[in-house]
Amino acid sequence: MDLLNTLTYDETYRPQFHYSPPAQWMNDPNGMVYYEGEYHLFYQHHPGSTVWGPMHWGHAVSKDLVRWEQHPIALRPDRNGTVFSGSAVVDWKDSSGFFGGGTGLVAIFTQDDSDPETGESRQRQSLAYSKDKGRTWAMFAGNPVLTDARFTDFRDPKVFWDERRGRWAMAIAAGDRIAFYTSPDLKEWTFRSEFGQTEGSHDGVWECPDLFELPVDGDERRRKWVLIVSIGDNPDEPAGSRTQYFVGSFDGDKFVNENDGDSVLWLDHGRDNYAAVTWSDVPGDDGRRLLIGWMSNWKYANQTPTDAWRGALTLPRVLELRSGAAGTRLVQKPVDDIVTLRESVRELRDVTVKEGENPLAGLEAECLEITAELELRGAEELGFRVRKSGAEETVVGYDASTGRVFVDRSRSGQSDFHEGFACRHEADITVRDGRLRLQLFVDRSSVEVFAGEGELAMTDLIFPSAGSMGLEFYAKGGEIGIVSMSVSVIKSIWQEAR
């Protein structure tokens, strides 16, 4: 039986408004690029199993970053090895010579195989190109284009056009650091510098870098560079695989971190946002820096309780840089396009909630968005209980005594597949003018939380029973003022497609 023909996109735990593969395994998002009206999403894919295996590039396309059209596998293993993570760009000037003076897409990615002489694992960088808007791809005959025998882990190239210097730039993970290269044509690469051996978190292997420039506080005269680096799972660290970032300067050759080397800035404070990277070639009149991450964690990614498919991605997010007392930091918000899936079910304004009251009583939903502006009036704790039943609930709350937002999935549903899954984690948030802003997105198997003005994000998988549909807003040890609250059911992107 053809597995693809039996799928309904209504399987147990299947996300309804987050991207997931038609079938089998998915991990890191790859090669995101915008070209001729389409957002391309490629991803690490094993078409033969629901666990990690020989890597291919899966492919999907969207016109709005919300609704996705599934496409056939884009890149497959060849004589140079399996196809690991990487990036894609539009070659506007045909610097590669692949397009006969026109334009097209070029993918730059890691190939993983074994050295035929030593038998040891090796990772080298290769190219593929597409002349038909990403529908079909040809491997470059001169692959690989970049090697470095010093590193067993030498992977995940992120490439962009450096307009100021008229050349391509690459950031690539090289063991415990990021290496930077430049090229005139995507084929010949020159080493420039390294960054990171003594900076940031080294709890795991460094992976999936990204490097881009953003204005600070929307001021185009004040621009800084952001370097994103994911770190793999460390058995001794309960958080597992995570993604960090650095803010600083980049002169075309080297990146300089503006913070102390031991300072660690986390992109997401949940358990399940990894390998997040951004889209290339988004038009200047759009202006957004768009990011998406793999919604899982290497601690249990191969064990999550799904059958025909495994893996999903976060909502696409818009990144900005904001200045504050602690320094310049990333803020992130979901793309506005999600509004097209909303069906409002309850609006509240100027409501006081006391302990024991639930203004959302009677509402049930498995896929929803909640936005709230809350006035702190002395309550010790406040929050939402989502996907709730007598035995299950996921709690998104704020502890006033610590000034921290938390996600508690210790009773969220199925969790016996890994001993560390059922947990509570938290992160600091600055409450301004006594008001806390929260935005939640709840899908069949995930919750994404954005707090404040987007300075705090928390992403977590959950696996509740189908009947756990209840919703509660609560106050503990005092009262809370609801300045405004909107609860919306989110429609299925897959039901729309059928």
C-alpha positions as CSV (number, residue, x, y, z in Angstrom):
1,M,0.0,0.0,0.0
2,D,1.3,3.5,-0.9
3,L,1.6,5.3,2.5
4,L,1.1,8.7,0.9
5,N,-2.2,7.7,-0.5
6,T,-3.5,6.7,2.9
7,L,-2.7,9.9,4.7
8,T,-5.5,12.3,5.6
9,Y,-3.6,15.0,7.5
10,D,-6.0,14.2,10.2
11,E,-3.9,11.6,11.9
12,T,-3.4,11.6,15.7
13,Y,-1.3,14.6,16.7
14,R,-1.0,15.9,13.1
15,P,-0.5,19.7,13.3
16,Q,-3.3,21.5,11.6
17,F,-1.7,24.9,11.0
18,H,2.0,24.1,11.4
19,Y,4.0,22.5,8.5
20,S,4.7,18.8,8.7
21,P,5.8,16.4,6.0
22,P,3.4,14.3,4.1
23,A,4.9,11.2,5.6
24,Q,8.0,9.8,7.3
25,W,10.8,11.8,9.0
26,M,11.6,15.5,9.0
27,N,14.1,17.6,10.9
28,D,16.0,20.8,10.2
29,P,14.5,23.4,7.8
30,N,16.8,24.0,4.9
31,G,17.3,26.2,1.9
32,M,14.5,28.7,2.6
33,V,14.4,31.2,-0.2
34,Y,11.9,33.6,-1.8
35,Y,11.7,33.6,-5.6
36,E,9.1,34.9,-8.1
37,G,6.3,35.1,-5.7
38,E,6.9,31.8,-3.8
39,Y,8.4,31.0,-0.4
40,H,10.4,27.8,-0.7
41,L,10.9,25.5,2.3
42,F,13.2,22.6,2.1
43,Y,13.9,20.3,5.0
44,Q,15.9,17.3,6.2
45,H,13.9,14.3,5.2
46,H,14.2,10.5,5.4
47,P,11.6,9.1,3.0
48,G,12.0,5.5,4.2
49,S,11.3,5.8,7.9
50,T,9.8,7.9,10.7
51,V,13.2,7.9,12.4
52,W,16.4,9.7,11.3
53,G,18.2,8.1,8.4
54,P,19.8,8.8,5.0
55,M,19.1,12.5,4.5
56,H,17.3,14.0,1.5
57,W,15.8,17.5,1.0
58,G,12.0,17.5,1.2
59,H,10.3,20.5,-0.4
60,A,7.2,22.6,0.0
61,V,6.1,26.0,-1.4
62,S,3.9,28.8,-0.1
63,K,2.6,32.1,-1.3
64,D,1.7,33.4,2.2
65,L,3.8,31.4,4.7
66,V,0.6,29.8,6.1
67,R,-0.7,27.4,3.5
68,W,1.8,25.0,2.0
69,E,1.8,23.0,-1.2
70,Q,3.7,19.7,-0.9
71,H,6.3,19.0,-3.7
72,P,8.4,16.0,-4.5
73,I,11.8,15.4,-2.9
74,A,14.2,18.0,-4.3
75,L,17.7,16.5,-3.5
76,R,18.7,12.9,-3.1
77,P,22.0,11.2,-2.0
78,D,24.5,10.6,-4.7
79,R,28.1,9.5,-5.1
80,N,29.2,12.3,-2.7
81,G,27.0,11.2,0.1
82,T,23.7,12.0,1.8
83,V,22.3,15.5,1.7
84,F,22.6,17.3,5.1
85,S,21.5,20.9,5.9
86,G,22.3,24.0,4.0
87,S,20.9,27.1,2.3
88,A,19.6,28.3,-1.0
89,V,20.0,31.7,-2.8
90,V,18.8,33.4,-5.9
91,D,21.8,33.9,-8.2
92,W,20.6,37.3,-9.6
93,K,23.8,38.0,-11.5
94,D,24.4,34.5,-12.8
95,S,27.8,34.6,-11.0
96,S,27.7,30.7,-11.0
97,G,27.3,30.5,-14.8
98,F,24.5,28.0,-14.3
99,F,21.7,30.1,-15.9
100,G,23.0,31.4,-19.2
101,G,22.9,35.0,-18.1
102,G,19.5,34.7,-16.5
103,T,18.6,34.0,-12.9
104,G,17.8,30.8,-10.9
105,L,18.2,29.1,-7.6
106,V,21.4,27.6,-6.2
107,A,21.4,25.3,-3.1
108,I,24.6,25.0,-1.0
109,F,24.6,22.0,1.4
110,T,26.6,19.5,3.2
111,Q,27.2,16.0,1.9
112,D,28.1,13.3,4.4
113,D,29.9,10.1,3.6
114,S,32.9,8.0,4.6
115,D,36.4,8.5,3.3
116,P,37.2,5.5,1.1
117,E,40.8,5.4,2.3
118,T,40.3,5.7,6.1
119,G,36.7,4.8,6.5
120,E,36.2,7.8,8.7
121,S,33.1,10.1,8.4
122,R,33.6,13.2,6.4
123,Q,31.5,16.3,5.6
124,R,31.9,18.4,2.4
125,Q,30.0,21.2,0.8
126,S,28.2,20.8,-2.6
127,L,26.0,22.7,-5.0
128,A,22.8,22.0,-6.9
129,Y,20.9,24.4,-9.1
130,S,17.4,24.8,-10.5
131,K,16.3,26.6,-13.7
132,D,12.6,26.0,-13.1
133,K,11.7,27.7,-9.9
134,G,12.9,24.9,-7.7
135,R,10.8,22.1,-9.3
136,T,13.8,20.1,-10.5
137,W,17.5,20.3,-9.5
138,A,20.8,19.3,-11.0
139,M,23.9,18.5,-9.0
140,F,27.0,20.5,-9.9
141,A,29.5,18.3,-11.7
142,G,32.3,19.8,-9.8
143,N,31.1,18.8,-6.3
144,P,32.3,19.1,-3.6
145,V,33.2,22.7,-3.7
146,L,34.5,23.1,-0.1
147,T,36.3,20.7,2.2
148,D,38.3,20.9,5.5
149,A,39.9,17.7,6.7
150,R,40.5,19.2,10.2
151,F,36.9,18.9,11.1
152,T,34.7,15.8,11.4
153,D,31.7,18.2,11.9
154,F,31.9,20.6,9.0
155,R,28.4,21.4,7.9
156,D,25.3,23.5,7.4
157,P,26.5,26.3,5.2
158,K,24.4,29.5,5.2
159,V,25.2,31.7,2.2
160,F,24.2,35.2,1.3
161,W,25.1,37.9,-1.2
162,D,27.3,40.6,0.5
163,E,26.2,43.6,-1.5
164,R,28.7,46.0,0.0
165,R,31.7,43.9,-1.1
166,G,30.2,42.4,-4.2
167,R,30.7,38.7,-3.3
168,W,29.1,35.7,-1.6
169,A,29.6,35.1,2.1
170,M,29.3,31.8,4.0
171,A,28.9,31.0,7.6
172,I,29.5,27.3,8.4
173,A,29.7,25.2,11.5
174,A,33.2,23.8,12.0
175,G,33.4,21.7,15.1
176,D,33.2,24.1,18.1
177,R,33.2,27.3,16.1
178,I,31.8,29.1,13.0
179,A,34.0,29.6,10.0
180,F,33.5,32.4,7.5
181,Y,34.3,32.1,3.7
182,T,33.8,34.3,0.7
183,S,33.3,33.5,-3.0
184,P,32.8,35.4,-6.3
185,D,30.8,32.5,-7.9
186,L,29.6,30.0,-5.3
187,K,32.2,27.5,-6.6
188,E,35.6,28.8,-5.3
189,W,35.7,29.6,-1.6
190,T,38.3,31.5,0.4
191,F,38.6,31.2,4.2
192,R,38.4,34.5,6.1
193,S,38.1,33.9,9.9
194,E,36.6,31.8,12.7
195,F,34.4,32.8,15.6
196,G,33.2,31.2,18.8
197,Q,35.6,28.8,20.4
198,T,35.4,30.8,23.7
199,E,32.0,32.4,23.3
200,G,28.5,31.4,24.0
201,S,27.2,28.0,25.0
202,H,29.2,24.9,24.1
203,D,27.0,22.3,25.7
204,G,26.8,20.5,22.4
205,V,28.2,20.5,18.9
206,W,27.6,23.7,17.0
207,E,25.2,23.5,14.0
208,C,23.0,25.4,11.6
209,P,24.5,29.0,11.6
210,D,22.8,32.0,10.1
211,L,24.2,35.5,9.7
212,F,22.2,38.6,8.8
213,E,21.9,42.4,9.5
214,L,18.9,44.2,11.1
215,P,18.1,47.8,12.0
216,V,18.0,48.5,15.8
217,D,14.6,49.8,16.9
218,G,13.6,50.2,13.2
219,D,16.3,52.8,12.6
220,E,18.1,52.0,9.4
221,R,21.0,54.2,10.4
222,R,21.7,51.9,13.3
223,R,22.2,48.4,12.1
224,K,23.8,45.4,13.8
225,W,24.5,41.8,12.7
226,V,23.0,38.7,14.3
227,L,24.7,35.3,14.3
228,I,22.4,32.4,15.1
229,V,24.0,29.1,16.2
230,S,22.2,25.9,17.3
231,I,23.8,23.5,19.8
232,G,23.2,19.8,19.8
233,D,22.0,17.6,22.7
234,N,24.2,17.1,25.8
235,P,23.0,14.2,27.9
236,D,24.0,16.1,31.0
237,E,21.8,19.1,30.1
238,P,18.0,18.7,30.7
239,A,17.2,21.3,28.0
240,G,18.7,19.2,25.2
241,S,19.3,20.8,21.8
242,R,18.8,24.6,21.7
243,T,19.5,27.6,19.6
244,Q,21.5,30.6,20.7
245,Y,22.4,33.9,19.0
246,F,25.0,36.6,19.1
247,V,24.7,40.3,18.3
248,G,27.6,42.3,17.0
249,S,29.4,43.5,13.8
250,F,30.5,41.8,10.6
251,D,33.0,43.5,8.2
252,G,32.7,40.9,5.4
253,D,35.6,38.8,6.9
254,K,35.0,38.4,10.6
255,F,32.2,38.6,13.2
256,V,32.8,40.4,16.5
257,N,30.4,39.8,19.4
258,E,29.4,42.9,21.3
259,N,28.7,41.0,24.5
260,D,30.9,39.2,26.9
261,G,32.0,35.8,25.6
262,D,30.3,34.0,28.5
263,S,27.0,35.7,27.8
264,V,24.4,33.3,26.3
265,L,21.4,34.6,24.5
266,W,18.7,32.0,23.8
267,L,16.5,32.4,20.8
268,D,13.7,30.3,22.4
269,H,13.2,29.3,26.1
270,G,11.0,26.2,25.4
271,R,12.2,22.7,24.6
272,D,11.3,22.4,21.0
273,N,12.7,25.1,18.6
274,Y,15.9,23.9,17.0
275,A,18.0,24.6,13.9
276,A,16.0,27.8,13.3
277,V,17.2,29.8,10.2
278,T,15.9,32.5,8.0
279,W,14.6,33.0,4.5
280,S,17.0,34.4,1.8
281,D,16.0,37.0,-0.8
282,V,12.9,38.3,0.7
283,P,12.2,41.5,-1.3
284,G,13.4,44.8,0.1
285,D,10.0,46.3,-0.1
286,D,8.8,43.5,2.2
287,G,11.6,44.1,4.7
288,R,10.9,41.2,7.0
289,R,13.6,38.9,8.3
290,L,11.6,35.6,8.5
291,L,12.7,32.6,10.6
292,I,11.4,29.1,11.1
293,G,12.7,26.2,13.3
294,W,12.3,22.5,13.7
295,M,9.8,21.9,16.4
296,S,11.5,19.1,18.3
297,N,14.5,18.2,20.4
298,W,17.2,15.7,19.8
299,K,16.6,14.2,23.3
300,Y,13.5,12.5,22.1
301,A,13.0,13.4,18.4
302,N,13.1,9.8,17.2
303,Q,10.6,8.7,19.9
304,T,7.7,11.2,19.8
305,P,4.4,9.2,19.6
306,T,3.4,9.7,15.9
307,D,3.1,6.9,13.3
308,A,3.0,7.7,9.6
309,W,5.0,11.0,10.0
310,R,7.3,12.5,12.5
311,G,8.4,16.1,12.8
312,A,6.9,19.6,12.4
313,L,8.1,23.2,12.1
314,T,7.3,26.3,14.2
315,L,5.2,29.1,12.8
316,P,7.2,31.4,10.6
317,R,8.4,34.4,12.7
318,V,9.4,38.0,12.0
319,L,12.7,39.0,13.7
320,E,13.6,42.5,14.9
321,L,16.3,44.0,17.0
322,R,15.3,46.1,20.0
323,S,17.5,48.0,22.4
324,G,17.0,47.8,26.2
325,A,18.7,48.1,29.6
326,A,20.3,44.7,29.1
327,G,21.5,45.5,25.5
328,T,20.3,44.9,22.0
329,R,18.2,41.8,21.8
330,L,16.1,39.9,19.2
331,V,12.3,40.0,19.4
332,Q,10.1,37.7,17.4
333,K,6.5,37.6,16.5
334,P,4.5,35.2,14.3
335,V,3.8,36.3,10.8
336,D,0.7,38.4,10.4
337,D,-0.6,36.1,7.7
338,I,-1.9,33.7,10.3
339,V,-4.8,36.1,10.8
340,T,-6.4,34.5,7.7
341,L,-7.0,31.3,9.6
342,R,-8.7,32.9,12.6
343,E,-12.3,32.4,13.6
344,S,-13.0,34.5,16.7
345,V,-15.0,32.8,19.4
346,R,-14.7,35.1,22.4
347,E,-13.7,38.7,23.1
348,L,-13.2,40.1,26.7
349,R,-12.5,43.6,27.8
350,D,-12.2,45.3,31.2
351,V,-13.0,42.1,33.2
352,T,-11.7,41.3,36.7
353,V,-10.9,37.7,37.4
354,K,-10.7,36.4,41.0
355,E,-9.3,33.1,42.2
356,G,-11.7,30.3,41.3
357,E,-13.3,32.1,38.3
358,N,-12.8,31.0,34.7
359,P,-14.0,33.6,32.1
360,L,-13.4,31.0,29.4
361,A,-15.6,28.3,30.8
362,G,-17.5,26.4,28.2
363,L,-15.0,26.9,25.4
364,E,-13.4,23.9,23.9
365,A,-10.8,23.8,21.1
366,E,-7.8,21.8,19.9
367,C,-6.4,24.5,17.6
368,L,-6.5,28.1,18.9
369,E,-4.8,31.4,19.3
370,I,-5.1,33.5,22.5
371,T,-4.0,37.1,22.7
372,A,-4.2,38.9,26.1
373,E,-3.2,42.1,27.8
374,L,-3.4,41.5,31.5
375,E,-3.2,44.0,34.4
376,L,-1.4,42.6,37.5
377,R,-3.4,43.3,40.6
378,G,-1.6,41.4,43.2
379,A,-2.3,37.8,42.2
380,E,0.6,35.4,42.9
381,E,0.1,33.6,39.7
382,L,-2.0,33.7,36.5
383,G,-2.2,31.8,33.3
384,F,-4.0,29.6,30.9
385,R,-4.7,25.9,31.1
386,V,-5.1,24.6,27.5
387,R,-5.9,21.1,26.1
388,K,-7.5,20.5,29.5
389,S,-9.5,17.5,30.8
390,G,-9.8,15.8,34.2
391,A,-6.4,14.1,33.8
392,E,-4.5,16.4,31.4
393,E,-3.6,20.1,30.9
394,T,-0.8,22.2,29.7
395,V,-0.2,25.3,31.7
396,V,1.2,28.6,30.4
397,G,1.5,31.0,33.3
398,Y,3.2,33.9,35.0
399,D,4.7,33.6,38.5
400,A,4.6,37.1,40.0
401,S,7.0,36.2,42.8
402,T,9.8,35.4,40.4
403,G,8.8,37.6,37.4
404,R,8.9,34.5,35.1
405,V,6.7,33.1,32.4
406,F,6.5,29.3,32.5
407,V,5.2,26.3,30.5
408,D,4.3,23.3,32.5
409,R,3.7,20.1,30.4
410,S,4.1,17.7,33.2
411,R,0.4,16.6,32.8
412,S,0.1,17.5,29.1
413,G,-0.7,14.0,27.8
414,Q,1.4,11.2,26.5
415,S,5.0,11.6,27.8
416,D,6.2,8.1,28.7
417,F,8.4,7.9,25.5
418,H,11.1,9.9,27.3
419,E,11.8,10.5,31.0
420,G,12.6,14.1,30.5
421,F,9.6,15.2,28.5
422,A,7.1,15.8,31.3
423,C,8.6,19.0,32.8
424,R,8.2,22.7,33.6
425,H,10.5,25.4,32.4
426,E,10.5,29.2,32.8
427,A,12.2,32.4,31.8
428,D,12.4,36.0,32.9
429,I,10.1,38.6,31.5
430,T,10.0,42.4,32.2
431,V,6.5,43.6,33.0
432,R,6.0,47.2,31.9
433,D,3.4,49.5,33.5
434,G,2.0,46.6,35.5
435,R,0.7,44.9,32.3
436,L,1.7,41.6,30.8
437,R,1.0,40.7,27.2
438,L,0.8,37.1,26.1
439,Q,0.1,35.4,22.8
440,L,-0.4,31.6,22.6
441,F,-0.8,29.3,19.6
442,V,-2.1,25.8,20.4
443,D,-2.1,23.1,17.8
444,R,-2.8,19.4,18.2
445,S,0.7,18.7,19.4
446,S,2.3,22.0,20.3
447,V,2.1,25.3,22.1
448,E,4.0,28.4,21.1
449,V,4.1,31.4,23.5
450,F,5.2,34.9,22.8
451,A,5.4,37.3,25.8
452,G,5.8,41.0,26.2
453,E,6.6,42.7,22.9
454,G,8.0,39.4,21.6
455,E,11.2,39.5,23.6
456,L,10.4,36.0,25.1
457,A,9.4,33.0,23.0
458,M,8.7,29.5,24.3
459,T,7.9,26.5,22.0
460,D,6.9,23.1,23.3
461,L,5.5,19.9,21.9
462,I,2.6,18.3,23.8
463,F,0.7,15.1,23.0
464,P,-2.8,15.4,24.7
465,S,-5.7,13.0,24.2
466,A,-8.2,14.0,21.6
467,G,-10.8,14.6,24.2
468,S,-8.7,17.1,26.2
469,M,-10.2,20.2,24.7
470,G,-11.0,22.4,27.7
471,L,-9.7,26.0,28.2
472,E,-9.3,28.0,31.4
473,F,-7.9,31.3,32.4
474,Y,-7.0,31.4,36.1
475,A,-5.8,33.7,38.9
476,K,-4.2,32.4,42.0
477,G,-3.7,34.3,45.3
478,G,-5.5,37.4,44.2
479,E,-7.1,39.0,41.2
480,I,-6.2,39.9,37.7
481,G,-7.6,42.5,35.3
482,I,-8.2,41.5,31.7
483,V,-7.6,44.7,29.8
484,S,-8.3,42.7,26.6
485,M,-8.4,39.1,25.5
486,S,-9.2,37.4,22.2
487,V,-9.7,33.7,21.7
488,S,-9.8,32.4,18.2
489,V,-10.1,28.9,16.7
490,I,-7.5,28.4,14.0
491,K,-8.7,26.6,10.9
492,S,-6.8,23.7,9.4
493,I,-4.5,24.5,6.4
494,W,-4.9,20.9,5.3
495,Q,-8.7,20.8,5.4
496,E,-8.6,24.0,3.3
497,A,-6.5,22.2,0.8
498,R,-8.8,19.3,0.3
